[in-house]
């Protein structure tokens, strides 16, 4: 796969501060009369599409405002002003962000963000265009940022880009917000009372704060080895991407120097990843257009933060070599306040941390092998004396990562089989929410003597969430987003001589007590040949 040698030819994901979103471009089901796919990729292909569900909207009055509109051809951010629409009030049932983009020619994948009042509300990456041009759209539910969106704010957006004689693609992007008013049985959404961007690792909370969540848009990107952190090898191993302790990564958050939360980063594959853009032209990998934040429940630390003083809240990525760039971790704090109290007191009652586990063993040979085993566990508990009684919160998180990385001299064969688990349990009073997350990656890239590069890859994003009170299940949800791809092309030649072929498929299933979504997509040589919906 050669992250330095081959991937650098294909993927140049530009590192520019953070951003988020949720992709659900509309697709039309392929009919039996659909034309036969071409023998190989041509100069155009189907617009990018994912099988993820669209954002559900209430059937109430709506108001739409344009948040940003720009053409990105360099690293100059768009800056503007925002004001909420007067016609829909400020207590909304839902707020939906939509990004519409178009690009043609040749261009790398790029990373972008949107901030409102300094709060990051959107982070995404871009698809790679066809010579004839593509269009795509992304949607995200941003209702939780009501506190920010309820008043006039400054807006900043950037998708860092490079346009020259070779890379001709100009990113033409428009971002809108649609507000859905609460009416009748459609009640205003329950949202945080305050949303604060974490600036300079400093935080001062209102003294009556009774719940705190931190969301961190952690992304490894920028075109260097941390873009492919899951493939790095210790310095002693003969591989093109090195990290002192191997590929194990962990996103951590600390309060006043004390570990407050741990999480496994999602192994995002961008649309130029694994040396093979033909895998992603139509169907991006899981979360590539929906860069979801890592979320930590910091409520056990609320009493400490409620003393009216400024505190240090710091985010770091364990495993990154000292001085190595490539990770971005913009952070928002979501706060709920106790209306019946001026000051909420309490304490941190329990803090238990296991010794972090990280072992990467290199076995040399005609086919090198690196076996990695890492993990960590943290439990924190605290209590708050609120106007509605004493409330105890316990948060336990357990991480594990195993991987087998194989490669040959010259990295003409490069393969990885890896799995990450992130188990979380949050107990508030008598209610417990348990979430079991699993991310898997199983793929191989080979480069033959004929310069034909082939990548076969399977990615999966799974999560199982259950809410229990007094032993009785209140709700449950299961997510399974599975991507499979197989693509081959000739390297080192102009685009029209690559003779690329490829098939991809994605099945996105989410079901549980709130309903069901089950959609499958399949492409051949860039043509969408199947779009099935089972729910």
N, C-alpha and C positions, 0 to 999 in steps of 0.2 A: 504494500500500500504506500510505502515510502512517504510519510507525512511531509518531509522536507523536499524530496526530489520529485515525486509525481504529484502529490496533492498541491504543491505550490504552483504547478502548471494550471490547475483547474480552479481551486477554491481560494479566493482572496477576501474572505469575509472581513469587512472593515470594522475595526474596533472603534465604536463611538459610544459614549456613555450608556445607559440602559433603556429598555422600553418593553412593552408587553402587548399582547392581543390574542384573540381567539378566532381561528379561521374556520369559515364555513361557506366557501364560495358555492353558488348555486350550480347544479349540474343537471343535465337532461339525460334521462335513462336512454341507453343505447337501444335502438329498435332492431328487430330481426333484419330489417332492410338496410341496416347501416353498411357503408362501403367496406370492402375488404381492406384490412390494414396494409400499408405499403411494405415492400420487402425490407426496407431500412428507413432510418430517420431521414426526413427531407429538410426543407428550409423553414418549415412551420409545424406546429403541433398544437394539441388541445391546450386551452388555457389551464393554468394550475387549478387543482380542485382537491379538497380533502373530504373524507367521509364523516367528519365531525358534525354534530348537530348544529343547526342555526340557533341563535339566541331566541328564546321564547319571548313574545311580546303580549302585553295585555291589550284588550280591545277597548281602549280609551283614547281620549284626545291626545294627539302627539304634536310636538314642536321640534323642528330640526334646525340646527345652527351649524355653520361651517367653522370648524376649529382651526384648520390649517389647510393651505393649498399652495403647493410649490413644485418646482422642478429642481431635483437635486443632481448636480453635476460636479460638486466638489464637497468640501467640508464646511461650507458656510451654512449655519443653521437658519431655519425660518423662525422669525420672531413676530408675534402679533399680540392682540388683545382679545379677551373673551368676556362675554357677559351672558348670564343665563336668560333664556327667553321668558318674557313677562307673562306670555299667554298661558303658560303651563304651571305657574306657581313655583315653589321651591321644595315641596314635599312630594316627591315623585314615586310612582309605583315601580318604575324601571328607567334606567338610562342606558342606551346602547351606542357604543362607538362603532363606526364603520370606516375602514380605510379602503379606498379604491385606487388602484395603481395601474400604470401601463408602462411598457418599456419595449424597445426593439433594437436589433443590432447584436452587439456582443458586449457582455458585462458579467462581472463576478457577482456572487451573492454578497449582499450588504446587510449590516445590522443597523436598526434604527430605533428611535425613541420619540415619545411625546410627553412633555411635562406641562402641567397646569398649576400655576402658583408654586412651582418647584416640586410638586408631587408627580412622580412618574405614574402615568395611567396607561401607557402602552409601550410594549417592546415587541419587536418583530424582526425577522429577517426577510429577505426578498428572494423571489425565484430568479433563475437565469433565463434570459430571453431567447427567442428564436430570431433569425434574421428578419422574418416578416413581422414580428411583434406579438406580444401577449398582453393580456389584461388579467388582473386578479383582484380579489377583494377579501377582506378579513373583518370579522365582527367580534366584539367583546362586550360583555356585561360589565359596565363600570359604575353600577348603582352605588357600590360601597364607598365611592368617593364623593358622595352627596355634599359633605361638609366643604369640600374644595370647590365643587361645581356650583354651589348655591350663591356665589358672589363673584363680581368681576375679578379677573385674574390675568396675569401675563401668560403667554403660551410660547413654548419653544419646541421645535421639531427638527430632527436631523436624521437623515440617512446618508452617512458619509459615502462619497462616490468619487470615482476617477474617470474622467472622460478625455480621451485623446484619439490619435489616429487608429489605435488598435482597439481600445475599449470605448465603443461608441454609444452605449446605452445610457440615455438620460432617463432618470426615474421621475415620472410625472405622477404626483400623488395628491389626493384630496382626502381629508379626514373630517367626518361630521359626527355630531352628537344628536341623537334623537331622544327626547324626553317624553315619557308617557305619564300623564297625569293620573293621580289617584281619584277614584270616583266610585261611589256606592260601595259595593262589596269588594272592589279592588282597593285595598288599603295602601297607604304609603309603606314603602319598604323599610324594614328595620335595618338601620345603618349605624356606623360608629358616630359618636358625637364629635370627634375631632380626627382629622387625618394630618399627620405632620411628616414632612420629609426629614430624614436624618441628615443633618448638615454638620460637617466637621466632627462626626462621632459624638455630638453633644445633644442631650435631651433634658428638657424640663417639662414634667407633666403637670396638669392641673391636680390640685391636692385631693380632689375627690374622685380620682380615677379608680374604677373597680374592675376593669378588664383591659388587657393590653395584648395586641397581636403585632408582630413585626413581619412584614413581607419583604423578601430580598430577591431581586431579579438577578440571580447569579448566573453568569454566562462565561464560559471559556471560549475566547474567540480572538480575532485579530490577525489571523494568518500565520501565526507561529505555532510551536508545538503544543501550547496549552489549548489550541483549538481542537486538538486530538489527544487530550490529556489521558484518555483511557488506553492509548497505545504507547505511552512513554515507557522507557526502560531505564533501570539504574545505569549509572555512568560506566560501570565495568562491562556492560553488555554491548556488543557491536551493532548498535541500532542508530538510526538517524535522528531520533528524538529522545533526549535524555531528561530524566528527573532524578534527583539524588536518591529518593526512596521509592521510585517506581510510580505506577499509575493510580494509587489509591488517593482519592480526594474527598474532602469533607468540608461542608460549609458550616462555620461556627459563628455564634453570636455571643458576646460577653457583655455583662453589666458591671461596670467599675472593676474590670479585670477578672471577674469571676464568670466561668462558663455558664451560660444561661440556656443554650440550645444548640443542637447538632442536627445535621441533615445530610442526606446523600444528594449530590447534584445530579440532575437529569442528564444522561449522556446524549445530548442533542447532536444529530447529524445534520449539518447545514446542506444547502442545495448544490454544493460542489463537493461534498464529502465522499470519502472512500475512493478518491481518485476518479470518480465516474459521474459526471453531471447527467448522463443519460438515465440514471436511476431516478432522478428527481424532477425532471422537466415538467411533468404533469402532476405526479403525486409526491408531495414532500413527505419527509419522515415525520414521525410523531413529534408534535410541539414545535416544529421548525417555524411555523407561522404563528404559533400560540405559545410564546415564551412565558410560561406560568411561574409565578414567584414561589420560592420556598417560604412557608409560613410557620412562624414560631409562636407559641402561646407563652408570653412573658408574665402572665398574671401572678405567678408566685412571687415575682419581684416588685409588684405594684406598691406594696407598703413602703419598701425602701425608696422607690422612686417618688413617692408622694410627699417627701419632706420639704418640697419647695426649692430645693437646690438643683443645680445643674449636675447631670451625671454623664459618665462616658458609656456609650453603647457602641461597641466595635464589632465589625463583621470581618472575618478572615476566611481564607481557604487553605486548609491544612493539606500538605503534600506538594504545594507549589514551591519550586526551588527559590531560595533567597534571591531577591532582585529580579525574578522572572516576571515579565508583564504578560498580559493576556486574559486576566479575569476582571470582570466588571460586576460590582455588587451594590447598585443603587437600592436604597432601603426606605420604606415608608413605615410609620407607626400609626396603628389604628387604635383609638382610645374610646372607651365607654365610660361615662361619668355617672355617679350616684347623685341623682337630683335631690335626694333627701339629706345629703350630708355636705358639709363644707370641707371637712377633712376625713378621708378614709384611712384608718390606721390598721395595723396588723403586723405580720412578720413573715420572714422566710424560715420555715420550720425544718426543712430537710434538703440536703444537697449531696447526692451520691453519684460518683462517676467511676466507671471502670477504667483500667489502663487501656489507652488506645492500642489496637492490634494492627500491625502492618508488616507483612512479610512478602518480599518479592525474591524468588529464587530463580536464578538463570542457569539453565542447563545447556552448555554449548554442544555443537554437533553440526552435521551437514544441514540440519534443520534446527535452528535455535529455538529454545522454549523458555518462557518466563511464566512461572506460576505465582499468582498473587492472592493473598488472603488478608483481608483487613476488616476492621469492625470497631465499634465503640458503643457504649451505653451510658445514658445519663437520666437521673431522676431528680426532679426538683419539686418541692411542695411548699405551699405557703397558705396563710389565711388572711382574711380581711374582715374588719368589723364595720359592716355596712348598715344603712338605715333599715334594711330588711333582714338583719341578722348576721351572724357569723357565717362566712362562706369560705370553705377550704377548697383549694385547687391543687391537684397533683398531676404533673406531666412527666411521662416516661417515654423515652425514645431510644430505639435500638437499631444500629446500622450494621450491615454486613456487605462485603463485596468479595467475590471470587472471580478470577479470570485466568484463562490460558491463552497466551500470546505466542504464536509460532511464525518464524520467518526464516528465509534462506539468505545466503550471502548475496549482497546486491538487492535484497528485498524484492526479488522477482516473484516470490510467494510471500504473502503477508496475511495472517489470519488471526482472528480473535473470537473467543467464546467467553462471554462475561455476563454476570448477573449481579444486580444490586438490590438489596432489600432495605426498606426504611419503615419500621414499625413504630407507631405512635399511639399512646393512650393518654387521653385527657379526661380526668374526673373532676367535675365541679359539683360539690354537694353529693347528691345521690345519682347523678347522671354521668355516664361514661361514654365517650366517643372513641372507638378503636378504628385505626386505619392501618391497613397492611398494603404497602406499595412494593411493586416488583418491576424492575426495568431489566430487559435482556437485550443482548446484542450478539449475533452469531453470523460471522461472515468471513469471506476469503477473497482476496484480490490476487490474480496471477497475471504476469506479463510474459508472453511467449517470445520465442526467437523471431517470430514474424511481426513483432511489435503490436500484437493484438492483446489488449488489456481487457480482462473479464472480472467483474465483481458480482458475487452472489451474496446476498445479505438479507437477514431477517431481524427486525426490530420489534420489540413489544413493550407497551406501557400499560401496566395493570394496577388496579387499586380496588380494595374491598373495604367499605366503610360501614360500621354498624353503630347505632346509638341505643344504649340500654339504660333503663332507669329501674332501680330496685329489682334487677334480674329479668325485667320484661323488655323485649326488643321493641323500640319505638319506630325505628326506620332503618333502612339498609339500602346500599347501592353498590353495584359492581361495574367497573370499567375495564374493557379490554380493547386496546387499540393495537392492531397487528399489521405490520408492513412487511412485504416480501418483494425483493427485486433481483433481476438477473440481466445484466447489460454488458455488451462487448463493443469495443471500437478500436481503431488503429491509432496509435499515439504518434506524435511527432510529425503530423501532416496537417495541411489546412483543413478547416472544418468540413468542406465539401468532399474531402477524400477519406473521411474517417469510416465510412461504411458501417455506421453504428446500428445495432439492433438491441432491443431490450423489452422486457415485460415487467410490469409492476402490478401489485395488488395491495389494497388496504381494506381491512374490515374493522369498523369502529362500532363497538357494542357498549351501551351503557343502559343498565336496567336495575329495577329495584322497586321499592315501595312508591316512588314518585312517577313510575312509568317506564317506557322502553324506547330506545333508539337503536336501530341495527341497520347499518348501511355498508355495502361492499362496492368497491371500484376496481376495475381491471383495465390496464392499458397495454397496447402492443405497438411498438415503434412510434410512440407519442400519440396514438389514437385511443380515445376512450371507447372501449368495446363492451363494457359491462357496468351498469349502475343499478344495483339491486337494493331495495328497501324492504326489510322483513317485519318491521313493527308498524 
